């Protein structure tokens, strides 16, 4: 939204407030789509959402327009707004990008990380041990560790792109991680990555991350095909 500053203008004050409502609407809806609260196939009733959250229809429409640009919602004229599901081809496309970019992000992070940041990651990883029997909390805590690790990587634009692509599969990764044994696997993987980071083995961090993403992609696709993870699950959707 393009705003023109007009000193002492009621219109400027209104426009700023409208922009704030738009931002709040966008953030709220985006998060609920990514975490699976709004599941694929859900039809978004704009009137209902506006009433539920006390939002104006104007900023809500602006938020939906932006979400459509990110392919997080589908807008069909005279039929409404829905949350699309990812197809298997979508997942393959996402992981092609992730497999190329995320290992590089972790390598760059390992090359730039400080001792204080390693200590922070160590504390966060230790805290995961107490969440092994709480898959929901474990998943979000694990995601925090991944984001904190990648944040050490230089280059904001590069990191923004990596994060955006990774988030697109968040609701699928969340659902998969709720199966028995997944938290144990993720913890062991996180410990292995932390050891490599602490040793400043950027090459090893890159290798582990790439292998994990390949296994995670295959596990997700098999889960979608069979409705359950394979009996000898050795990988978790990361």
C-alpha positions as CSV (number, residue, x, y, z in Angstrom):
1,X,0.0,0.0,0.0
2,X,1.5,3.3,-1.1
3,X,1.0,6.1,1.6
4,X,1.6,9.7,1.0
5,X,2.6,11.7,4.1
6,X,0.4,14.8,4.6
7,X,1.3,16.5,7.9
8,X,-1.6,17.0,10.4
9,X,-3.9,15.1,8.0
10,X,-6.7,13.0,9.3
11,X,-6.5,11.0,6.0
12,X,-2.8,10.2,6.8
13,X,-3.8,9.0,10.3
14,X,-6.6,6.8,8.8
15,X,-4.2,5.4,6.2
16,X,-1.6,4.5,8.8
17,X,-4.3,2.7,10.9
18,X,-5.6,0.9,7.8
19,X,-2.1,-0.3,7.0
20,X,-1.6,-1.6,10.6
21,X,-4.9,-3.5,10.4
22,X,-3.7,-4.9,7.0
23,X,-0.4,-6.1,8.6
24,X,-2.2,-7.7,11.5
25,X,-4.7,-9.5,9.2
26,X,-1.9,-10.7,7.0
27,X,0.3,-12.0,9.8
28,X,-2.6,-13.7,11.6
29,X,-3.9,-15.5,8.5
30,X,-0.4,-16.4,7.2
31,X,0.6,-18.0,10.5
32,X,-2.7,-20.0,10.8
33,X,-2.1,-21.3,7.2
34,X,1.5,-22.2,7.8
35,X,0.9,-24.0,11.2
36,X,-2.1,-25.9,9.9
37,X,-4.8,-24.2,11.9
38,X,-6.4,-23.3,8.6
39,X,-6.1,-26.7,6.9
40,X,-5.8,-27.3,3.1
41,X,-9.3,-27.1,1.5
42,X,-10.6,-24.7,4.1
43,X,-12.8,-22.0,2.6
44,X,-12.1,-18.6,4.1
45,X,-15.3,-16.7,4.9
46,X,-14.1,-13.1,4.9
47,X,-17.2,-11.8,6.7
48,X,-16.8,-14.4,9.4
49,X,-13.1,-13.8,9.8
50,X,-13.7,-10.0,9.9
51,X,-16.3,-10.4,12.7
52,X,-14.3,-12.9,14.7
53,X,-11.2,-10.8,14.9
54,X,-12.8,-7.4,14.7
55,X,-11.2,-6.6,11.4
56,X,-12.4,-4.3,8.6
57,X,-13.1,-5.9,5.2
58,X,-10.7,-3.5,3.4
59,X,-7.5,-4.5,5.2
60,X,-8.6,-8.1,5.1
61,X,-8.9,-8.0,1.3
62,X,-5.4,-6.5,1.1
63,X,-4.1,-9.3,3.3
64,X,-5.7,-11.9,1.1
65,X,-4.3,-10.3,-2.0
66,X,-0.8,-10.6,-0.6
67,X,-1.4,-14.2,0.5
68,X,-2.5,-15.0,-3.0
69,X,0.7,-13.6,-4.3
70,X,2.6,-16.1,-2.0
71,X,0.3,-18.9,-3.3
72,X,-0.9,-19.5,0.3
73,X,-4.5,-19.0,-0.7
74,X,-6.5,-19.4,-4.0
75,X,-9.0,-16.8,-5.0
76,X,-11.7,-17.9,-7.5
77,X,-14.1,-15.2,-8.7
78,X,-17.7,-15.7,-7.4
79,X,-16.5,-18.9,-5.5
80,X,-14.4,-17.4,-2.7
81,X,-11.0,-17.9,-1.1
82,X,-9.6,-21.3,-0.1
83,X,-6.4,-22.7,1.4
84,X,-4.8,-24.9,-1.3
85,X,-3.1,-28.2,-0.6
86,X,0.4,-29.0,-1.8
87,X,0.5,-31.6,-4.5
88,X,3.3,-34.2,-4.6
89,X,4.8,-32.2,-7.5
90,X,4.7,-29.0,-5.3
91,X,6.6,-30.8,-2.6
92,X,9.2,-32.1,-5.0
93,X,9.6,-28.5,-6.4
94,X,10.0,-27.1,-2.9
95,X,12.6,-29.6,-1.9
96,X,14.6,-29.1,-5.1
97,X,15.0,-25.5,-3.9
98,X,15.5,-26.4,-0.2
99,X,18.1,-29.1,-1.0
100,X,20.1,-26.5,-2.9
101,X,19.8,-23.5,-0.6
102,X,19.5,-24.7,3.0
103,X,22.7,-26.7,3.2
104,X,24.5,-23.6,1.9
105,X,22.7,-21.5,4.6
106,X,23.9,-23.8,7.3
107,X,27.4,-23.8,5.9
108,X,27.5,-20.0,5.9
109,X,26.1,-20.0,9.4
110,X,28.8,-22.4,10.6
111,X,31.5,-20.3,9.1
112,X,30.2,-17.1,10.7
113,X,28.8,-18.3,14.1
114,X,30.2,-17.0,17.4
115,X,31.0,-18.9,20.6
116,X,28.0,-17.2,22.3
117,X,25.7,-18.3,19.5
118,X,26.9,-21.9,19.8
119,X,26.3,-21.7,23.5
120,X,22.7,-20.5,22.9
121,X,22.1,-23.3,20.4
122,X,23.5,-25.8,23.0
123,X,21.1,-24.6,25.6
124,X,18.2,-24.8,23.2
125,X,19.1,-28.3,22.1
126,X,19.4,-29.5,25.7
127,X,15.9,-28.0,26.4
128,X,14.5,-30.3,23.6
129,X,15.2,-33.3,25.7
130,X,12.4,-32.3,28.1
131,X,9.9,-32.1,25.2
132,X,10.3,-35.5,23.7
133,X,6.8,-36.6,24.9
134,X,5.2,-33.4,23.7
135,X,5.4,-33.5,19.9
136,X,3.6,-30.2,19.4
137,X,5.9,-28.2,21.6
138,X,8.9,-30.1,20.4
139,X,8.2,-29.2,16.8
140,X,8.0,-25.5,17.4
141,X,11.1,-25.6,19.7
142,X,13.0,-27.5,17.0
143,X,11.9,-25.0,14.4
144,X,13.2,-22.2,16.7
145,X,16.6,-23.9,16.7
146,X,16.7,-24.1,12.9
147,X,15.8,-20.5,12.5
148,X,18.3,-19.4,15.2
149,X,21.0,-21.4,13.4
150,X,20.3,-20.0,10.0
151,X,20.1,-16.5,11.5
152,X,23.9,-16.7,12.0
153,X,24.2,-16.9,8.2
154,X,25.2,-13.6,6.5
155,X,22.9,-12.1,3.9
156,X,19.4,-11.1,4.9
157,X,17.9,-11.4,1.4
158,X,19.3,-14.9,1.0
159,X,18.0,-16.0,4.4
160,X,14.6,-14.5,3.7
161,X,14.3,-16.6,0.5
162,X,15.4,-19.8,2.3
163,X,12.9,-19.2,5.1
164,X,10.0,-18.4,2.8
165,X,10.5,-21.7,0.9
166,X,10.9,-23.7,4.1
167,X,7.7,-22.4,5.6
168,X,5.6,-23.5,2.6
169,X,5.9,-27.1,3.8
170,X,5.5,-26.3,7.5
171,X,2.0,-27.7,8.1
172,X,3.0,-31.0,6.4
173,X,6.2,-31.3,8.5
174,X,4.2,-30.5,11.6
175,X,1.7,-33.3,10.9
176,X,4.4,-35.8,10.1
177,X,6.4,-35.0,13.2
178,X,3.5,-36.0,15.5
179,X,4.1,-39.7,14.8
180,X,5.8,-41.8,17.5
181,X,9.6,-41.8,17.3
182,X,9.9,-38.6,15.3
183,X,11.0,-36.4,18.2
184,X,13.7,-38.9,19.1
185,X,15.1,-38.8,15.6
186,X,15.0,-35.1,15.3
187,X,16.8,-34.7,18.7
188,X,19.6,-37.1,17.5
189,X,19.9,-35.2,14.3
190,X,20.0,-31.8,16.1
191,X,22.8,-33.1,18.4
192,X,24.8,-34.3,15.3
193,X,24.5,-30.9,13.6
194,X,25.4,-29.0,16.8
195,X,28.6,-31.1,17.3
196,X,29.6,-30.3,13.7
197,X,28.8,-26.6,14.2
198,X,30.7,-26.5,17.5
199,X,33.7,-28.0,15.7
200,X,33.4,-25.5,12.9
201,X,33.0,-28.3,10.4
202,X,31.0,-26.4,7.8
203,X,31.5,-29.1,5.2
204,X,30.0,-31.7,7.5
205,X,27.1,-29.5,8.5
206,X,26.3,-29.0,4.8
207,X,26.5,-32.7,4.2
208,X,24.2,-33.7,7.1
209,X,21.7,-31.0,6.2
210,X,21.5,-32.1,2.5
211,X,21.1,-35.8,3.4
212,X,18.4,-35.0,6.0
213,X,16.4,-32.9,3.5
214,X,16.6,-35.7,0.9
215,X,15.4,-38.3,3.4
216,X,12.7,-35.8,4.7
217,X,11.3,-35.3,1.2
218,X,11.1,-39.0,0.6
219,X,9.5,-39.7,4.0
220,X,6.9,-37.0,3.4
221,X,6.0,-38.3,0.0
222,X,5.7,-41.9,1.3
223,X,3.6,-40.8,4.2
224,X,1.2,-39.0,1.8
225,X,1.0,-42.1,-0.4
226,X,0.5,-44.6,2.5
227,X,-1.2,-42.6,5.2
228,X,1.5,-43.5,7.7
229,X,5.3,-43.4,8.0
230,X,7.2,-46.5,7.0
231,X,7.7,-49.0,9.8
232,X,11.5,-48.6,9.8
233,X,11.3,-44.8,9.9
234,X,14.9,-43.4,10.0
235,X,14.1,-40.0,8.8
236,X,11.8,-37.2,9.9
237,X,10.4,-34.5,7.7
238,X,12.6,-31.5,8.5
